[in-house]
Amino acid sequence: MNLADLKTKLFADGAELEGMLAMYSEPLIKGFTTNPTLMRKAGITDYRVFAKQVLAAIPDRPISFEVFSDDFADMERQACEIATWGEHVYVKIPVTNTKREPGYDLIARLSHAGVKLNVTAIMTLDQVRHVVAALKGGAPSNVSIFAGRIADTGVDPVPHMRAALDILRDEPRAELIWASPRELLNIFQAHDLGCHIITVTNDILKKLSLVGKDLDDYSLETVKMFHDDAQKAGFKL
């Protein structure tokens, strides 16, 4: 398949400004997502300053920034501020807080107040149903299912994502995100399903150059790699 024919939008997932700018130069990248864990790994200490730097450098593609409070009232305050940072900003709201309390009421309030949301950390179809009901009739939104984490439990995420797309038909302004992919193949699985968006880290995006590679050539390159490394290690029997 030619990448130019890809129907699923690629969103770069990361929090390193240099890497985000490199992805911004790629026409295939249609948007960006971040989260507090990625920010911490990148050494970000001032959330607001970092976000403003990103938005100044990337002024015209959707970008998601996540709230980090565990209290719904404070989440709402944070979300309302983040939403003012730009027309193309989506606010990431976790589907529950750490006490397992669902955020559906907050999601409904924010969405119907005009805040573009990216509801994140979704795993179950029951969560999808509640989230879509909360978003119905509200602002444009993203419903982010962590398909990679579902796969980590030994469950095939493809039927899960297909069922989620059926549920999203009730809210045409909501787009389904295949989140936390584990391999390049997931991009094509998302495309085949008709999934709207897939978030992809730079490590996976670097593999795009392999798409369409001749497998005989790839086999030979692998054999050469093993041989070269054995020679460099000086192995003897």
C-alpha positions in Angstrom: 0.0 0.0 0.0 1.2 3.5 -0.8 1.4 5.7 2.2 -0.2 8.5 0.2 -3.4 6.5 0.1 -3.5 6.2 3.9 -6.9 7.2 5.2 -6.1 7.1 8.9 -4.5 10.3 10.1 -1.1 10.0 11.7 -0.6 12.0 14.9 2.9 12.1 16.4 3.0 11.2 20.1 5.8 12.8 22.1 7.0 15.7 24.2 10.4 16.6 22.9 10.2 19.9 21.0 13.0 19.0 18.6 11.3 15.7 17.7 7.9 17.4 17.4 9.3 19.9 15.0 10.9 17.2 12.9 7.5 15.5 12.6 5.9 18.9 11.8 8.0 19.0 8.7 6.4 15.7 7.5 3.2 16.1 5.5 2.0 12.7 6.7 1.8 14.0 10.2 -1.7 15.6 10.7 -1.6 16.3 14.4 0.2 15.8 17.8 -0.5 14.4 21.2 1.3 14.6 24.5 0.8 13.4 28.1 2.3 14.0 31.5 4.4 10.8 31.4 6.0 11.8 28.1 6.6 15.3 29.4 8.3 14.0 32.5 10.5 11.7 30.5 11.5 14.6 28.3 12.5 16.6 31.4 9.7 19.2 31.1 9.3 21.1 34.4 7.1 24.0 33.4 3.9 22.7 31.7 2.5 26.0 30.6 5.8 27.3 29.2 6.4 24.1 27.2 2.9 24.1 25.8 3.2 27.7 24.7 6.5 26.9 23.0 4.9 24.0 21.1 1.9 26.0 20.0 4.1 28.9 18.8 6.1 26.5 16.7 3.1 24.4 15.5 0.3 26.8 15.0 -1.9 25.0 12.6 -2.4 21.3 13.5 -4.4 19.7 16.2 -2.5 19.2 19.5 -3.7 17.5 22.6 -2.5 18.6 26.1 -3.7 16.6 29.2 -5.0 17.8 32.5 -3.2 16.3 35.5 -5.4 17.0 38.5 -7.2 14.0 40.1 -10.1 16.2 41.3 -12.8 16.8 38.8 -13.4 20.4 39.8 -9.7 21.2 39.4 -9.6 19.2 36.1 -12.3 21.4 34.8 -10.4 24.5 35.8 -7.2 23.2 34.1 -9.2 22.2 31.0 -10.8 25.6 30.6 -7.3 27.3 30.8 -5.7 24.8 28.3 -8.6 25.3 25.9 -7.8 29.0 25.7 -4.3 28.3 24.4 -5.4 27.8 20.8 -8.2 27.0 18.4 -6.5 23.8 17.4 -5.9 22.6 21.1 -7.7 19.5 22.3 -7.8 18.9 26.1 -7.1 15.4 27.2 -9.4 14.2 30.0 -8.9 10.7 31.5 -11.9 8.5 31.4 -11.7 8.1 35.2 -9.6 9.6 38.0 -7.3 7.4 40.1 -10.2 6.6 42.4 -12.0 4.8 39.5 -14.6 7.5 39.5 -15.8 8.1 35.9 -15.4 11.5 34.3 -18.5 11.3 32.2 -20.3 14.3 33.8 -17.2 16.5 33.4 -16.7 15.3 29.8 -20.3 16.3 29.0 -20.0 19.7 30.7 -16.8 20.6 28.9 -17.8 19.3 25.5 -21.1 21.1 25.6 -19.3 24.3 26.7 -17.4 24.2 23.4 -14.1 22.6 24.7 -12.6 20.2 22.2 -11.7 17.1 24.1 -9.5 14.0 23.7 -10.9 11.5 26.2 -8.0 9.3 27.0 -7.0 6.0 28.7 -10.1 4.2 27.4 -9.9 0.4 27.4 -13.5 -1.0 27.5 -16.4 -0.8 25.1 -18.6 0.2 28.1 -16.4 3.2 28.6 -16.7 4.0 24.9 -20.5 4.0 25.1 -20.6 6.3 28.2 -18.1 8.7 26.6 -19.9 8.9 23.3 -23.2 9.6 25.1 -21.4 12.4 27.1 -19.9 13.9 23.9 -23.1 13.7 21.8 -24.1 17.1 20.5 -20.9 18.7 21.9 -17.7 20.1 20.4 -15.5 18.1 18.0 -13.7 15.4 20.0 -11.4 12.4 20.1 -12.1 9.1 21.7 -8.7 7.5 22.5 -8.7 3.8 23.0 -5.3 2.3 24.1 -5.3 -0.5 21.7 -1.7 -1.3 22.3 -2.3 -1.8 26.0 -5.3 -4.0 25.2 -3.0 -6.1 23.0 -0.5 -6.3 25.9 -3.1 -8.3 27.8 -3.3 -10.9 25.1 -6.5 -9.5 23.6 -6.8 -8.8 19.9 -7.6 -5.1 19.7 -9.0 -5.2 16.1 -12.5 -6.4 17.0 -12.5 -4.0 19.9 -11.7 -1.1 17.7 -14.3 -2.2 15.0 -17.0 -2.3 17.7 -15.9 1.2 19.0 -16.3 2.6 15.5 -19.9 1.3 15.4 -20.6 3.1 18.7 -19.1 6.3 17.4 -21.6 6.5 14.6 -23.9 8.0 17.2 -21.7 11.1 17.4 -20.2 12.1 14.0 -18.1 14.9 15.5 -16.1 12.3 17.5 -13.1 10.7 15.9 -11.6 7.4 17.1 -7.9 7.2 18.0 -5.9 4.0 18.0 -3.6 4.9 20.8 -0.4 3.2 22.1 0.5 1.2 19.0 3.2 -1.3 19.3 4.3 -1.8 15.7 4.1 -0.2 12.3 1.6 -2.9 11.2 -0.9 -1.2 13.6 -1.1 1.8 11.2 -2.4 -0.4 8.4 -4.7 -2.3 10.7 -6.2 1.1 11.7 -6.5 2.1 8.0 -8.3 -1.2 7.1 -10.8 -0.7 9.9 -11.5 2.9 9.0 -10.1 4.2 12.3 -9.9 8.0 12.1 -6.5 8.6 13.8 -3.6 6.6 15.1 -1.0 8.2 17.5 2.5 7.1 16.7 5.8 7.6 18.5 9.0 8.7 16.7 10.5 5.2 17.1 7.6 3.7 15.0 7.5 6.6 12.6 11.2 6.0 11.8 10.1 2.6 10.4 8.0 4.1 7.7 10.9 3.9 5.3 10.5 0.1 5.5 7.1 0.1 4.0 7.1 -1.8 0.7 10.7 -3.1 1.3 11.6 -6.2 -0.7 11.6 -9.0 1.9 14.4 -11.0 0.1 16.6 -7.9 0.4 15.6 -7.5 4.0 16.4 -11.1 4.7 19.9 -10.7 3.2 20.5 -7.5 5.2 19.6 -9.3 8.4 22.0 -12.2 7.6 24.7 -9.6 6.9 24.0 -7.9 10.3 24.4 -11.2 12.2 27.6 -12.0 10.3 29.1 -8.6 10.8 28.3 -8.5 14.5 29.9 -12.0 15.0 33.0 -10.8 13.2 33.2 -7.6 15.3 32.8 -9.6 18.5 35.7 -11.9 17.5 33.7 -15.0 18.2 35.6 -18.3 17.7 34.6 -22.0 18.1 
